[in-house]
Amino acid sequence: MSAHANGFRRFAKARSAVVATIVLAVTIILAIGAPLIFKADAFAMVGKPFLWPGTDPRFPLGTDMFGRDILTGIVYGARVSLLVGLAAATISTALGIAAGVVSGYFGGWADHALMRVTELFQTMPPLVFVVTIVAILQPSVVSIVVAIGFTSWTQTARLIRAETLRIRESEFVQAAFALGLTPVRIVVKHVLLNAISPAIVTGTILAGSAILTEAALSFLGLGDPNVMSWGSMIGAGRQVLRTAWYIAAIPGFAIVLTVLAITALGNGLNYFLDPRAAD
């Protein structure tokens, strides 16, 4: 309990992380409660087109070229962005941890094979790789999550491999091996628990990157056409960028704010999990 208390104290000292937590908590609450907060769907044409923010109290952020409420689109778009970020980061982190632990602990042919596969993935431009997978699977939230998750695990794999190599040579792991513990038990009970902290921090970075990638795909017209996303809002707004720049700028600001908040939260988690980071 004292270790957790010290971790919370270190986290609380990082004011940016605390603010980021509040911002993300509010965003998540709004995203979950979107159907209850807004009566109309994000695609519904509810007002006069090209209403600037502050013009009509019914539409605080204005309307787009089709008369759709931008505030409703922002809140519904948060559902897609957060879902993609969380799911893709979970998949890539899980793959990276599995590959890194197996490669670092067992070594030999397993290490050689996994590192060659890792290098193969790293040689491919990530966005081009994701675009190819989404185009093959057909654009949808699921295909976007799968594409991002299966192309973003290499950084985590290398990080966990390095941590596993260090932990494998530690005295407590050698003692566990001498006591006759099976390799699987040693990996789960000792190696994984001590190596997972940096993976969690890296996962927050991957979540922010996944949100940016989803926005880029939607901007290019490869997003799920059945859901409203921040990237698709920016893509639609580029057609009237000179006359109604706010249509693209507002969802763009939402992306920047969310990614910055996730990055700051990752730094806070680093303080929470690693006492050396606060020194």
Solvent accessible surface area in square Angstrom, and as a share of the most:
residue,aa,sasa,rsa
1,M,195,0.87
2,S,83,0.54
3,A,73,0.56
4,H,108,0.48
5,A,38,0.29
6,N,66,0.34
7,G,1,0.01
8,F,126,0.53
9,R,141,0.51
10,R,42,0.15
11,F,33,0.14
12,A,61,0.48
13,K,166,0.70
14,A,15,0.12
15,R,200,0.73
16,S,72,0.46
17,A,0,0.00
18,V,53,0.31
19,V,87,0.50
20,A,4,0.03
21,T,55,0.32
22,I,103,0.52
23,V,41,0.24
24,L,17,0.08
25,A,44,0.34
26,V,76,0.43
27,T,24,0.14
28,I,79,0.40
29,I,118,0.60
30,L,71,0.36
31,A,5,0.04
32,I,125,0.64
33,G,13,0.13
34,A,0,0.00
35,P,70,0.44
36,L,164,0.82
37,I,88,0.45
38,F,33,0.14
39,K,213,0.90
40,A,38,0.29
41,D,80,0.41
42,A,5,0.04
43,F,81,0.34
44,A,33,0.26
45,M,142,0.64
46,V,57,0.32
47,G,22,0.21
48,K,144,0.61
49,P,60,0.38
50,F,87,0.36
51,L,25,0.12
52,W,99,0.35
53,P,52,0.33
54,G,67,0.64
55,T,85,0.50
56,D,26,0.13
57,P,126,0.80
58,R,166,0.60
59,F,13,0.05
60,P,67,0.42
61,L,51,0.25
62,G,0,0.00
63,T,0,0.00
64,D,10,0.05
65,M,29,0.13
66,F,100,0.42
67,G,0,0.00
68,R,37,0.13
69,D,16,0.08
70,I,2,0.01
71,L,50,0.25
72,T,6,0.04
73,G,1,0.01
74,I,23,0.12
75,V,9,0.05
76,Y,37,0.14
77,G,0,0.00
78,A,4,0.03
79,R,96,0.35
80,V,13,0.08
81,S,1,0.01
82,L,32,0.16
83,L,98,0.49
84,V,0,0.00
85,G,1,0.01
86,L,128,0.64
87,A,29,0.22
88,A,1,0.01
89,A,9,0.07
90,T,79,0.46
91,I,48,0.25
92,S,1,0.01
93,T,20,0.11
94,A,58,0.45
95,L,61,0.30
96,G,0,0.00
97,I,25,0.13
98,A,56,0.43
99,A,11,0.09
100,G,0,0.00
101,V,8,0.05
102,V,59,0.34
103,S,0,0.00
104,G,0,0.00
105,Y,28,0.10
106,F,103,0.43
107,G,15,0.14
108,G,63,0.61
109,W,211,0.74
110,A,13,0.10
111,D,25,0.13
112,H,113,0.51
113,A,45,0.35
114,L,47,0.23
115,M,7,0.03
116,R,101,0.37
117,V,64,0.37
118,T,0,0.00
119,E,66,0.29
120,L,99,0.49
121,F,53,0.22
122,Q,87,0.39
123,T,103,0.60
124,M,69,0.31
125,P,81,0.51
126,P,96,0.60
127,L,76,0.38
128,V,92,0.53
129,F,44,0.19
130,V,4,0.02
131,V,41,0.24
132,T,65,0.38
133,I,34,0.17
134,V,0,0.00
135,A,53,0.41
136,I,126,0.64
137,L,93,0.46
138,Q,122,0.54
139,P,41,0.26
140,S,37,0.24
141,V,23,0.13
142,V,109,0.63
143,S,6,0.04
144,I,2,0.01
145,V,14,0.08
146,V,49,0.28
147,A,0,0.00
148,I,7,0.04
149,G,0,0.00
150,F,96,0.40
151,T,16,0.09
152,S,31,0.20
153,W,19,0.07
154,T,15,0.09
155,Q,96,0.43
156,T,0,0.00
157,A,0,0.00
158,R,89,0.32
159,L,61,0.30
160,I,0,0.00
161,R,61,0.22
162,A,57,0.44
163,E,38,0.17
164,T,0,0.00
165,L,57,0.28
166,R,141,0.51
167,I,4,0.02
168,R,66,0.24
169,E,111,0.50
170,S,30,0.19
171,E,154,0.69
172,F,89,0.37
173,V,4,0.02
174,Q,86,0.38
175,A,52,0.40
176,A,5,0.04
177,F,131,0.55
178,A,85,0.66
179,L,145,0.72
180,G,59,0.57
181,L,39,0.19
182,T,81,0.47
183,P,60,0.38
184,V,105,0.60
185,R,130,0.47
186,I,0,0.00
187,V,17,0.10
188,V,85,0.49
189,K,103,0.43
190,H,40,0.18
191,V,0,0.00
192,L,47,0.23
193,L,120,0.60
194,N,71,0.36
195,A,0,0.00
196,I,57,0.29
197,S,32,0.21
198,P,36,0.23
199,A,0,0.00
200,I,73,0.37
201,V,24,0.14
202,T,9,0.05
203,G,10,0.10
204,T,17,0.10
205,I,90,0.46
206,L,14,0.07
207,A,13,0.10
208,G,4,0.03
209,S,56,0.36
210,A,1,0.01
211,I,1,0.01
212,L,89,0.45
213,T,25,0.15
214,E,3,0.01
215,A,10,0.08
216,A,32,0.25
217,L,0,0.00
218,S,8,0.05
219,F,69,0.29
220,L,97,0.48
221,G,61,0.58
222,L,40,0.20
223,G,11,0.11
224,D,24,0.12
225,P,100,0.63
226,N,124,0.63
227,V,49,0.28
228,M,15,0.06
229,S,4,0.02
230,W,5,0.02
231,G,0,0.00
232,S,41,0.27
233,M,17,0.07
234,I,38,0.19
235,G,10,0.09
236,A,23,0.18
237,G,0,0.00
238,R,123,0.45
239,Q,146,0.65
240,V,30,0.17
241,L,94,0.47
242,R,238,0.87
243,T,104,0.60
244,A,1,0.01
245,W,142,0.50
246,Y,3,0.01
247,I,4,0.02
248,A,11,0.09
249,A,43,0.33
250,I,33,0.17
251,P,0,0.00
252,G,19,0.19
253,F,133,0.55
254,A,13,0.10
255,I,10,0.05
256,V,83,0.48
257,L,78,0.39
258,T,7,0.04
259,V,24,0.14
260,L,112,0.56
261,A,7,0.05
262,I,15,0.08
263,T,61,0.35
264,A,17,0.13
265,L,40,0.20
266,G,3,0.03
267,N,81,0.41
268,G,0,0.00
269,L,45,0.22
270,N,54,0.28
271,Y,69,0.26
272,F,43,0.18
273,L,58,0.29
274,D,34,0.18
275,P,78,0.49
276,R,179,0.65
277,A,32,0.25
278,A,52,0.40
279,D,154,0.80
